[in-house]
Amino acid sequence: LQYNAVGLYQLLKVLTTPVIAVLQYFLYGTTIPGMELLSLVPIIIGVCLATVSHLEVNSKGLMWGCFGILSTSMYQIWVKEEQKRL
């Protein structure tokens, strides 16, 4: 939050779910049913519209936000894989 407005931070966190889906596809070959993929479209469109319409975005904040999304997504995927092993 040091480099981003609260609104941008919240919008970037919303993108965690679509990023998890993409990472699981590329890293593990996990496919997602079509209806579940379709349900992610409004999330992505909403984030794009909200970001374009009224938020301040700076490169440093965006970089840290992307690192945050990637690290959270990778952690959630790791936890899921560890739970499968139990």
GUTORGU-414659 format. One record per residue: residue number from 1; x, y, z of N, C-alpha, C in turn; residue in three letters; chain. Coordinates in pm, whole numbers, plus 50000, padded with zeros to 5 digits. Example, Ala and Ser with C-alpha at 12.3 -4.5 7.8 and 13.67 -1.06 7.14 Angstrom:
// GUTORGU-414659
<r><voba>1</voba><n_x>51319</n_x><n_y>49431</n_y><n_z>50780</n_z><ca_x>51230</ca_x><ca_y>49550</ca_y><ca_z>50780</ca_z><c_x>51320</c_x><c_y>49670</c_y><c_z>50780</c_z><gulum>ALA</gulum><minu>A</minu></r>
<r><voba>2</voba><n_x>51285</n_x><n_y>49775</n_y><n_z>50708</n_z><ca_x>51367</ca_x><ca_y>49894</ca_y><ca_z>50714</ca_z><c_x>51290</c_x><c_y>50003</c_y><c_z>50787</c_z><gulum>SER</gulum><minu>A</minu></r>
This chain:
// GUTORGU-414659
<r><voba>1</voba><n_x>50081</n_x><n_y>49880</n_y><n_z>50000</n_z><ca_x>50000</ca_x><ca_y>50000</ca_y><ca_z>50000</ca_z><c_x>50085</c_x><c_y>50126</c_y><c_z>50000</c_z><gulum>LEU</gulum><minu>A</minu></r>
<r><voba>2</voba><n_x>50214</n_x><n_y>50109</n_y><n_z>50017</n_z><ca_x>50302</ca_x><ca_y>50226</ca_y><ca_z>50016</ca_z><c_x>50310</c_x><c_y>50287</c_y><c_z>49877</c_z><gulum>GLN</gulum><minu>A</minu></r>
<r><voba>3</voba><n_x>50300</n_x><n_y>50205</n_y><n_z>49773</n_z><ca_x>50315</ca_x><ca_y>50254</ca_y><ca_z>49636</ca_z><c_x>50185</c_x><c_y>50258</c_y><c_z>49558</c_z><gulum>TYR</gulum><minu>A</minu></r>
<r><voba>4</voba><n_x>50078</n_x><n_y>50201</n_y><n_z>49611</n_z><ca_x>49950</ca_x><ca_y>50195</ca_y><ca_z>49540</ca_z><c_x>49839</c_x><c_y>50257</c_y><c_z>49622</c_z><gulum>ASN</gulum><minu>A</minu></r>
<r><voba>5</voba><n_x>49739</n_x><n_y>50306</n_y><n_z>49552</n_z><ca_x>49617</ca_x><ca_y>50348</ca_y><ca_z>49620</ca_z><c_x>49542</c_x><c_y>50223</c_y><c_z>49665</c_z><gulum>ALA</gulum><minu>A</minu></r>
<r><voba>6</voba><n_x>49458</n_x><n_y>50236</n_y><n_z>49764</n_z><ca_x>49384</ca_x><ca_y>50122</ca_y><ca_z>49817</ca_z><c_x>49298</c_x><c_y>50058</c_y><c_z>49708</c_z><gulum>VAL</gulum><minu>A</minu></r>
<r><voba>7</voba><n_x>49237</n_x><n_y>50140</n_y><n_z>49624</n_z><ca_x>49151</ca_x><ca_y>50088</ca_y><ca_z>49517</ca_z><c_x>49227</c_x><c_y>49999</c_y><c_z>49420</c_z><gulum>GLY</gulum><minu>A</minu></r>
<r><voba>8</voba><n_x>49345</n_x><n_y>50041</n_y><n_z>49380</n_z><ca_x>49425</ca_x><ca_y>49960</ca_y><ca_z>49289</ca_z><c_x>49470</c_x><c_y>49831</c_y><c_z>49357</c_z><gulum>LEU</gulum><minu>A</minu></r>
<r><voba>9</voba><n_x>49508</n_x><n_y>49840</n_y><n_z>49482</n_z><ca_x>49547</ca_x><ca_y>49721</ca_y><ca_z>49558</ca_z><c_x>49434</c_x><c_y>49619</c_y><c_z>49560</c_z><gulum>TYR</gulum><minu>A</minu></r>
<r><voba>10</voba><n_x>49313</n_x><n_y>49665</n_y><n_z>49588</n_z><ca_x>49198</ca_x><ca_y>49574</ca_y><ca_z>49593</ca_z><c_x>49169</c_x><c_y>49514</c_y><c_z>49456</c_z><gulum>GLN</gulum><minu>A</minu></r>
<r><voba>11</voba><n_x>49180</n_x><n_y>49594</n_y><n_z>49352</n_z><ca_x>49155</ca_x><ca_y>49542</ca_y><ca_z>49217</ca_z><c_x>49259</c_x><c_y>49438</c_y><c_z>49178</c_z><gulum>LEU</gulum><minu>A</minu></r>
<r><voba>12</voba><n_x>49383</n_x><n_y>49462</n_y><n_z>49214</n_z><ca_x>49487</ca_x><ca_y>49365</ca_y><ca_z>49182</ca_z><c_x>49465</c_x><c_y>49234</c_y><c_z>49258</c_z><gulum>LEU</gulum><minu>A</minu></r>
<r><voba>13</voba><n_x>49418</n_x><n_y>49243</n_y><n_z>49381</n_z><ca_x>49391</ca_x><ca_y>49122</ca_y><ca_z>49458</ca_z><c_x>49277</c_x><c_y>49041</c_y><c_z>49396</c_z><gulum>LYS</gulum><minu>A</minu></r>
<r><voba>14</voba><n_x>49182</n_x><n_y>49108</n_y><n_z>49333</n_z><ca_x>49072</ca_x><ca_y>49038</ca_y><ca_z>49266</ca_z><c_x>49126</c_x><c_y>48953</c_y><c_z>49151</c_z><gulum>VAL</gulum><minu>A</minu></r>
<r><voba>15</voba><n_x>49235</n_x><n_y>48995</n_y><n_z>49092</n_z><ca_x>49294</ca_x><ca_y>48921</ca_y><ca_z>48980</ca_z><c_x>49366</c_x><c_y>48793</c_y><c_z>49023</c_z><gulum>LEU</gulum><minu>A</minu></r>
<r><voba>16</voba><n_x>49375</n_x><n_y>48769</n_y><n_z>49152</n_z><ca_x>49444</ca_x><ca_y>48650</ca_y><ca_z>49199</ca_z><c_x>49381</c_x><c_y>48523</c_y><c_z>49144</c_z><gulum>THR</gulum><minu>A</minu></r>
<r><voba>17</voba><n_x>49250</n_x><n_y>48514</n_y><n_z>49143</n_z><ca_x>49182</ca_x><ca_y>48392</ca_y><ca_z>49095</ca_z><c_x>49212</c_x><c_y>48364</c_y><c_z>48948</c_z><gulum>THR</gulum><minu>A</minu></r>
<r><voba>18</voba><n_x>49197</n_x><n_y>48463</n_y><n_z>48858</n_z><ca_x>49234</ca_x><ca_y>48435</ca_y><ca_z>48719</ca_z><c_x>49381</c_x><c_y>48398</c_y><c_z>48701</c_z><gulum>PRO</gulum><minu>A</minu></r>
<r><voba>19</voba><n_x>49469</n_x><n_y>48461</n_y><n_z>48778</n_z><ca_x>49612</ca_x><ca_y>48430</ca_y><ca_z>48768</ca_z><c_x>49638</c_x><c_y>48286</c_y><c_z>48813</c_z><gulum>VAL</gulum><minu>A</minu></r>
<r><voba>20</voba><n_x>49570</n_x><n_y>48242</n_y><n_z>48918</n_z><ca_x>49584</ca_x><ca_y>48103</ca_y><ca_z>48964</ca_z><c_x>49543</c_x><c_y>48008</c_y><c_z>48852</c_z><gulum>ILE</gulum><minu>A</minu></r>
<r><voba>21</voba><n_x>49433</n_x><n_y>48037</n_y><n_z>48785</n_z><ca_x>49386</ca_x><ca_y>47951</ca_y><ca_z>48677</ca_z><c_x>49489</c_x><c_y>47943</c_y><c_z>48565</c_z><gulum>ALA</gulum><minu>A</minu></r>
<r><voba>22</voba><n_x>49548</n_x><n_y>48056</n_y><n_z>48528</n_z><ca_x>49647</ca_x><ca_y>48059</ca_y><ca_z>48421</ca_z><c_x>49774</c_x><c_y>47984</c_y><c_z>48463</c_z><gulum>VAL</gulum><minu>A</minu></r>
<r><voba>23</voba><n_x>49820</n_x><n_y>48009</n_y><n_z>48584</n_z><ca_x>49941</ca_x><ca_y>47941</ca_y><ca_z>48632</ca_z><c_x>49922</c_x><c_y>47790</c_y><c_z>48641</c_z><gulum>LEU</gulum><minu>A</minu></r>
<r><voba>24</voba><n_x>49806</n_x><n_y>47747</n_y><n_z>48690</n_z><ca_x>49780</ca_x><ca_y>47603</ca_y><ca_z>48698</ca_z><c_x>49777</c_x><c_y>47539</c_y><c_z>48560</c_z><gulum>GLN</gulum><minu>A</minu></r>
<r><voba>25</voba><n_x>49726</n_x><n_y>47612</n_y><n_z>48464</n_z><ca_x>49722</ca_x><ca_y>47559</ca_y><ca_z>48327</ca_z><c_x>49864</c_x><c_y>47542</c_y><c_z>48273</c_z><gulum>TYR</gulum><minu>A</minu></r>
<r><voba>26</voba><n_x>49947</n_x><n_y>47645</n_y><n_z>48288</n_z><ca_x>50082</ca_x><ca_y>47639</ca_y><ca_z>48230</ca_z><c_x>50180</c_x><c_y>47554</c_y><c_z>48311</c_z><gulum>PHE</gulum><minu>A</minu></r>
<r><voba>27</voba><n_x>50166</n_x><n_y>47553</n_y><n_z>48442</n_z><ca_x>50260</ca_x><ca_y>47478</ca_y><ca_z>48525</ca_z><c_x>50223</c_x><c_y>47332</c_y><c_z>48544</c_z><gulum>LEU</gulum><minu>A</minu></r>
<r><voba>28</voba><n_x>50093</n_x><n_y>47305</n_y><n_z>48552</n_z><ca_x>50048</ca_x><ca_y>47169</ca_y><ca_z>48584</ca_z><c_x>49959</c_x><c_y>47107</c_y><c_z>48477</c_z><gulum>TYR</gulum><minu>A</minu></r>
<r><voba>29</voba><n_x>49927</n_x><n_y>47182</n_y><n_z>48374</n_z><ca_x>49841</ca_x><ca_y>47130</ca_y><ca_z>48269</ca_z><c_x>49697</c_x><c_y>47112</c_y><c_z>48313</c_z><gulum>GLY</gulum><minu>A</minu></r>
<r><voba>30</voba><n_x>49659</n_x><n_y>47177</n_y><n_z>48421</n_z><ca_x>49523</ca_x><ca_y>47166</ca_y><ca_z>48473</ca_z><c_x>49427</c_x><c_y>47241</c_y><c_z>48381</c_z><gulum>THR</gulum><minu>A</minu></r>
<r><voba>31</voba><n_x>49325</n_x><n_y>47173</n_y><n_z>48337</n_z><ca_x>49224</ca_x><ca_y>47240</ca_y><ca_z>48255</ca_z><c_x>49106</c_x><c_y>47279</c_y><c_z>48342</c_z><gulum>THR</gulum><minu>A</minu></r>
<r><voba>32</voba><n_x>49043</n_x><n_y>47387</n_y><n_z>48305</n_z><ca_x>48929</ca_x><ca_y>47440</ca_y><ca_z>48379</ca_z><c_x>48807</c_x><c_y>47428</c_y><c_z>48289</c_z><gulum>ILE</gulum><minu>A</minu></r>
<r><voba>33</voba><n_x>48695</n_x><n_y>47378</n_y><n_z>48343</n_z><ca_x>48573</ca_x><ca_y>47367</ca_y><ca_z>48262</ca_z><c_x>48533</c_x><c_y>47503</c_y><c_z>48204</c_z><gulum>PRO</gulum><minu>A</minu></r>
<r><voba>34</voba><n_x>48472</n_x><n_y>47497</n_y><n_z>48088</n_z><ca_x>48435</ca_x><ca_y>47618</ca_y><ca_z>48014</ca_z><c_x>48350</c_x><c_y>47716</c_y><c_z>48093</c_z><gulum>GLY</gulum><minu>A</minu></r>
<r><voba>35</voba><n_x>48256</n_x><n_y>47666</n_y><n_z>48170</n_z><ca_x>48170</ca_x><ca_y>47756</ca_y><ca_z>48248</ca_z><c_x>48249</c_x><c_y>47829</c_y><c_z>48357</c_z><gulum>MET</gulum><minu>A</minu></r>
<r><voba>36</voba><n_x>48346</n_x><n_y>47761</n_y><n_z>48414</n_z><ca_x>48429</ca_x><ca_y>47826</ca_y><ca_z>48515</ca_z><c_x>48517</c_x><c_y>47933</c_y><c_z>48451</c_z><gulum>GLU</gulum><minu>A</minu></r>
<r><voba>37</voba><n_x>48570</n_x><n_y>47904</n_y><n_z>48334</n_z><ca_x>48648</ca_x><ca_y>48006</ca_y><ca_z>48263</ca_z><c_x>48561</c_x><c_y>48125</c_y><c_z>48227</c_z><gulum>LEU</gulum><minu>A</minu></r>
<r><voba>38</voba><n_x>48440</n_x><n_y>48096</n_y><n_z>48184</n_z><ca_x>48347</ca_x><ca_y>48203</ca_y><ca_z>48148</ca_z><c_x>48316</c_x><c_y>48291</c_y><c_z>48268</c_z><gulum>LEU</gulum><minu>A</minu></r>
<r><voba>39</voba><n_x>48313</n_x><n_y>48232</n_y><n_z>48386</n_z><ca_x>48284</ca_x><ca_y>48311</ca_y><ca_z>48506</ca_z><c_x>48398</c_x><c_y>48406</c_y><c_z>48542</c_z><gulum>SER</gulum><minu>A</minu></r>
<r><voba>40</voba><n_x>48518</n_x><n_y>48381</n_y><n_z>48492</n_z><ca_x>48631</ca_x><ca_y>48470</ca_y><ca_z>48518</ca_z><c_x>48631</c_x><c_y>48594</c_y><c_z>48429</c_z><gulum>LEU</gulum><minu>A</minu></r>
<r><voba>41</voba><n_x>48562</n_x><n_y>48586</n_y><n_z>48317</n_z><ca_x>48560</ca_x><ca_y>48698</ca_y><ca_z>48221</ca_z><c_x>48506</c_x><c_y>48826</c_y><c_z>48284</c_z><gulum>VAL</gulum><minu>A</minu></r>
<r><voba>42</voba><n_x>48390</n_x><n_y>48823</n_y><n_z>48354</n_z><ca_x>48342</ca_x><ca_y>48949</ca_y><ca_z>48414</ca_z><c_x>48440</c_x><c_y>49007</c_y><c_z>48517</c_z><gulum>PRO</gulum><minu>A</minu></r>
<r><voba>43</voba><n_x>48512</n_x><n_y>48921</n_y><n_z>48587</n_z><ca_x>48610</ca_x><ca_y>48971</ca_y><ca_z>48683</ca_z><c_x>48718</c_x><c_y>49050</c_y><c_z>48611</c_z><gulum>ILE</gulum><minu>A</minu></r>
<r><voba>44</voba><n_x>48771</n_x><n_y>48993</n_y><n_z>48505</n_z><ca_x>48879</ca_x><ca_y>49058</ca_y><ca_z>48430</ca_z><c_x>48830</c_x><c_y>49187</c_y><c_z>48365</c_z><gulum>ILE</gulum><minu>A</minu></r>
<r><voba>45</voba><n_x>48712</n_x><n_y>49182</n_y><n_z>48306</n_z><ca_x>48656</ca_x><ca_y>49303</ca_y><ca_z>48243</ca_z><c_x>48631</c_x><c_y>49411</c_y><c_z>48348</c_z><gulum>ILE</gulum><minu>A</minu></r>
<r><voba>46</voba><n_x>48578</n_x><n_y>49371</n_y><n_z>48463</n_z><ca_x>48551</ca_x><ca_y>49468</ca_y><ca_z>48569</ca_z><c_x>48678</c_x><c_y>49535</c_y><c_z>48619</c_z><gulum>GLY</gulum><minu>A</minu></r>
<r><voba>47</voba><n_x>48783</n_x><n_y>49458</n_y><n_z>48635</n_z><ca_x>48910</ca_x><ca_y>49515</ca_y><ca_z>48680</ca_z><c_x>48964</c_x><c_y>49612</c_y><c_z>48575</c_z><gulum>VAL</gulum><minu>A</minu></r>
<r><voba>48</voba><n_x>48955</n_x><n_y>49574</n_y><n_z>48449</n_z><ca_x>49003</ca_x><ca_y>49663</ca_y><ca_z>48342</ca_z><c_x>48925</c_x><c_y>49794</c_y><c_z>48340</c_z><gulum>CYS</gulum><minu>A</minu></r>
<r><voba>49</voba><n_x>48793</n_x><n_y>49784</n_y><n_z>48347</n_z><ca_x>48710</ca_x><ca_y>49905</ca_y><ca_z>48345</ca_z><c_x>48737</c_x><c_y>49994</c_y><c_z>48465</c_z><gulum>LEU</gulum><minu>A</minu></r>
<r><voba>50</voba><n_x>48747</n_x><n_y>49935</n_y><n_z>48581</n_z><ca_x>48770</ca_x><ca_y>50014</ca_y><ca_z>48702</ca_z><c_x>48908</c_x><c_y>50079</c_y><c_z>48700</c_z><gulum>ALA</gulum><minu>A</minu></r>
<r><voba>51</voba><n_x>49007</n_x><n_y>50007</n_y><n_z>48651</n_z><ca_x>49143</ca_x><ca_y>50062</ca_y><ca_z>48646</ca_z><c_x>49152</c_x><c_y>50178</c_y><c_z>48549</c_z><gulum>THR</gulum><minu>A</minu></r>
<r><voba>52</voba><n_x>49090</n_x><n_y>50163</n_y><n_z>48433</n_z><ca_x>49097</ca_x><ca_y>50267</ca_y><ca_z>48332</ca_z><c_x>49016</c_x><c_y>50390</c_y><c_z>48372</c_z><gulum>VAL</gulum><minu>A</minu></r>
<r><voba>53</voba><n_x>48906</n_x><n_y>50369</n_y><n_z>48441</n_z><ca_x>48815</ca_x><ca_y>50480</ca_y><ca_z>48465</ca_z><c_x>48858</c_x><c_y>50577</c_y><c_z>48574</c_z><gulum>SER</gulum><minu>A</minu></r>
<r><voba>54</voba><n_x>48920</n_x><n_y>50532</n_y><n_z>48683</n_z><ca_x>48942</ca_x><ca_y>50630</ca_y><ca_z>48788</ca_z><c_x>49062</c_x><c_y>50607</c_y><c_z>48879</c_z><gulum>HIS</gulum><minu>A</minu></r>
<r><voba>55</voba><n_x>49144</n_x><n_y>50513</n_y><n_z>48853</n_z><ca_x>49255</ca_x><ca_y>50489</ca_y><ca_z>48945</ca_z><c_x>49387</c_x><c_y>50545</c_y><c_z>48894</c_z><gulum>LEU</gulum><minu>A</minu></r>
<r><voba>56</voba><n_x>49468</n_x><n_y>50586</n_y><n_z>48990</n_z><ca_x>49604</ca_x><ca_y>50626</ca_y><ca_z>48956</ca_z><c_x>49691</c_x><c_y>50502</c_y><c_z>48955</c_z><gulum>GLU</gulum><minu>A</minu></r>
<r><voba>57</voba><n_x>49767</n_x><n_y>50486</n_y><n_z>48851</n_z><ca_x>49857</ca_x><ca_y>50371</ca_y><ca_z>48840</ca_z><c_x>49997</c_x><c_y>50424</c_y><c_z>48815</c_z><gulum>VAL</gulum><minu>A</minu></r>
<r><voba>58</voba><n_x>50091</n_x><n_y>50382</n_y><n_z>48899</n_z><ca_x>50231</ca_x><ca_y>50417</ca_y><ca_z>48872</ca_z><c_x>50308</c_x><c_y>50288</c_y><c_z>48851</c_z><gulum>ASN</gulum><minu>A</minu></r>
<r><voba>59</voba><n_x>50418</n_x><n_y>50297</n_y><n_z>48782</n_z><ca_x>50492</ca_x><ca_y>50176</ca_y><ca_z>48743</ca_z><c_x>50547</c_x><c_y>50100</c_y><c_z>48863</c_z><gulum>SER</gulum><minu>A</minu></r>
<r><voba>60</voba><n_x>50598</n_x><n_y>50169</n_y><n_z>48961</n_z><ca_x>50652</ca_x><ca_y>50102</ca_y><ca_z>49078</ca_z><c_x>50542</c_x><c_y>50029</c_y><c_z>49155</c_z><gulum>LYS</gulum><minu>A</minu></r>
<r><voba>61</voba><n_x>50429</n_x><n_y>50094</n_y><n_z>49173</n_z><ca_x>50317</ca_x><ca_y>50032</ca_y><ca_z>49242</ca_z><c_x>50262</c_x><c_y>49914</c_y><c_z>49165</c_z><gulum>GLY</gulum><minu>A</minu></r>
<r><voba>62</voba><n_x>50254</n_x><n_y>49927</n_y><n_z>49034</n_z><ca_x>50205</ca_x><ca_y>49817</ca_y><ca_z>48951</ca_z><c_x>50300</c_x><c_y>49698</c_y><c_z>48957</c_z><gulum>LEU</gulum><minu>A</minu></r>
<r><voba>63</voba><n_x>50430</n_x><n_y>49726</n_y><n_z>48957</n_z><ca_x>50528</ca_x><ca_y>49618</ca_y><ca_z>48967</ca_z><c_x>50511</c_x><c_y>49542</c_y><c_z>49099</c_z><gulum>MET</gulum><minu>A</minu></r>
<r><voba>64</voba><n_x>50503</n_x><n_y>49614</n_y><n_z>49210</n_z><ca_x>50486</ca_x><ca_y>49549</ca_y><ca_z>49340</ca_z><c_x>50352</c_x><c_y>49478</c_y><c_z>49349</c_z><gulum>TRP</gulum><minu>A</minu></r>
<r><voba>65</voba><n_x>50249</n_x><n_y>49536</n_y><n_z>49288</n_z><ca_x>50119</ca_x><ca_y>49470</ca_y><ca_z>49287</ca_z><c_x>50123</c_x><c_y>49339</c_y><c_z>49210</c_z><gulum>GLY</gulum><minu>A</minu></r>
<r><voba>66</voba><n_x>50192</n_x><n_y>49338</n_y><n_z>49097</n_z><ca_x>50205</ca_x><ca_y>49214</ca_y><ca_z>49018</ca_z><c_x>50286</c_x><c_y>49109</c_y><c_z>49094</c_z><gulum>CYS</gulum><minu>A</minu></r>
<r><voba>67</voba><n_x>50392</n_x><n_y>49152</n_y><n_z>49161</n_z><ca_x>50468</ca_x><ca_y>49058</ca_y><ca_z>49245</ca_z><c_x>50379</c_x><c_y>49000</c_y><c_z>49354</c_z><gulum>PHE</gulum><minu>A</minu></r>
<r><voba>68</voba><n_x>50295</n_x><n_y>49084</n_y><n_z>49411</n_z><ca_x>50204</ca_x><ca_y>49038</ca_y><ca_z>49515</ca_z><c_x>50104</c_x><c_y>48935</c_y><c_z>49464</c_z><gulum>GLY</gulum><minu>A</minu></r>
<r><voba>69</voba><n_x>50049</n_x><n_y>48961</n_y><n_z>49346</n_z><ca_x>49954</ca_x><ca_y>48866</ca_y><ca_z>49285</ca_z><c_x>50024</c_x><c_y>48734</c_y><c_z>49256</c_z><gulum>ILE</gulum><minu>A</minu></r>
<r><voba>70</voba><n_x>50141</n_x><n_y>48741</n_y><n_z>49195</n_z><ca_x>50213</ca_x><ca_y>48618</ca_y><ca_z>49160</ca_z><c_x>50252</c_x><c_y>48538</c_y><c_z>49284</c_z><gulum>LEU</gulum><minu>A</minu></r>
<r><voba>71</voba><n_x>50301</n_x><n_y>48607</n_y><n_z>49387</n_z><ca_x>50341</ca_x><ca_y>48534</ca_y><ca_z>49507</ca_z><c_x>50221</c_x><c_y>48473</c_y><c_z>49579</c_z><gulum>SER</gulum><minu>A</minu></r>
<r><voba>72</voba><n_x>50111</n_x><n_y>48546</n_y><n_z>49586</n_z><ca_x>49990</ca_x><ca_y>48492</ca_y><ca_z>49649</ca_z><c_x>49937</c_x><c_y>48374</c_y><c_z>49569</c_z><gulum>THR</gulum><minu>A</minu></r>
<r><voba>73</voba><n_x>49936</n_x><n_y>48386</n_y><n_z>49438</n_z><ca_x>49886</ca_x><ca_y>48279</ca_y><ca_z>49352</ca_z><c_x>49972</c_x><c_y>48154</c_y><c_z>49364</c_z><gulum>SER</gulum><minu>A</minu></r>
<r><voba>74</voba><n_x>50105</n_x><n_y>48173</n_y><n_z>49361</n_z><ca_x>50194</ca_x><ca_y>48058</ca_y><ca_z>49372</ca_z><c_x>50180</c_x><c_y>47992</c_y><c_z>49509</c_z><gulum>MET</gulum><minu>A</minu></r>
<r><voba>75</voba><n_x>50162</n_x><n_y>48071</n_y><n_z>49612</n_z><ca_x>50144</ca_x><ca_y>48016</ca_y><ca_z>49746</ca_z><c_x>50016</c_x><c_y>47933</c_y><c_z>49753</c_z><gulum>TYR</gulum><minu>A</minu></r>
<r><voba>76</voba><n_x>49907</n_x><n_y>47985</n_y><n_z>49698</n_z><ca_x>49781</ca_x><ca_y>47911</ca_y><ca_z>49701</ca_z><c_x>49790</c_x><c_y>47782</c_y><c_z>49621</c_z><gulum>GLN</gulum><minu>A</minu></r>
<r><voba>77</voba><n_x>49859</n_x><n_y>47783</n_y><n_z>49509</n_z><ca_x>49879</ca_x><ca_y>47661</ca_y><ca_z>49430</ca_z><c_x>49963</c_x><c_y>47562</c_y><c_z>49509</c_z><gulum>ILE</gulum><minu>A</minu></r>
<r><voba>78</voba><n_x>50068</n_x><n_y>47610</n_y><n_z>49574</n_z><ca_x>50154</ca_x><ca_y>47523</ca_y><ca_z>49653</ca_z><c_x>50075</c_x><c_y>47457</c_y><c_z>49767</c_z><gulum>TRP</gulum><minu>A</minu></r>
<r><voba>79</voba><n_x>49994</n_x><n_y>47537</n_y><n_z>49836</n_z><ca_x>49913</ca_x><ca_y>47482</ca_y><ca_z>49946</ca_z><c_x>49817</c_x><c_y>47376</c_y><c_z>49894</c_z><gulum>VAL</gulum><minu>A</minu></r>
<r><voba>80</voba><n_x>49756</n_x><n_y>47400</n_y><n_z>49780</n_z><ca_x>49665</ca_x><ca_y>47301</ca_y><ca_z>49722</ca_z><c_x>49739</c_x><c_y>47171</c_y><c_z>49690</c_z><gulum>LYS</gulum><minu>A</minu></r>
<r><voba>81</voba><n_x>49856</n_x><n_y>47183</n_y><n_z>49632</n_z><ca_x>49934</ca_x><ca_y>47064</ca_y><ca_z>49599</ca_z><c_x>49978</c_x><c_y>46990</c_y><c_z>49725</c_z><gulum>GLU</gulum><minu>A</minu></r>
<r><voba>82</voba><n_x>50014</n_x><n_y>47062</n_y><n_z>49830</n_z><ca_x>50054</ca_x><ca_y>46998</ca_y><ca_z>49955</ca_z><c_x>49935</c_x><c_y>46927</c_y><c_z>50020</c_z><gulum>GLU</gulum><minu>A</minu></r>
<r><voba>83</voba><n_x>49819</n_x><n_y>46987</n_y><n_z>50011</n_z><ca_x>49699</ca_x><ca_y>46924</ca_y><ca_z>50069</ca_z><c_x>49662</c_x><c_y>46796</c_y><c_z>49994</c_z><gulum>GLN</gulum><minu>A</minu></r>
<r><voba>84</voba><n_x>49687</n_x><n_y>46793</n_y><n_z>49865</n_z><ca_x>49660</ca_x><ca_y>46672</ca_y><ca_z>49786</ca_z><c_x>49748</c_x><c_y>46557</c_y><c_z>49834</c_z><gulum>LYS</gulum><minu>A</minu></r>
<r><voba>85</voba><n_x>49872</n_x><n_y>46589</n_y><n_z>49872</n_z><ca_x>49966</ca_x><ca_y>46485</ca_y><ca_z>49914</ca_z><c_x>49931</c_x><c_y>46424</c_y><c_z>50050</c_z><gulum>ARG</gulum><minu>A</minu></r>
<r><voba>86</voba><n_x>49854</n_x><n_y>46494</n_y><n_z>50128</n_z><ca_x>49823</ca_x><ca_y>46444</ca_y><ca_z>50264</ca_z><c_x>49723</c_x><c_y>46332</c_y><c_z>50261</c_z><gulum>LEU</gulum><minu>A</minu></r>
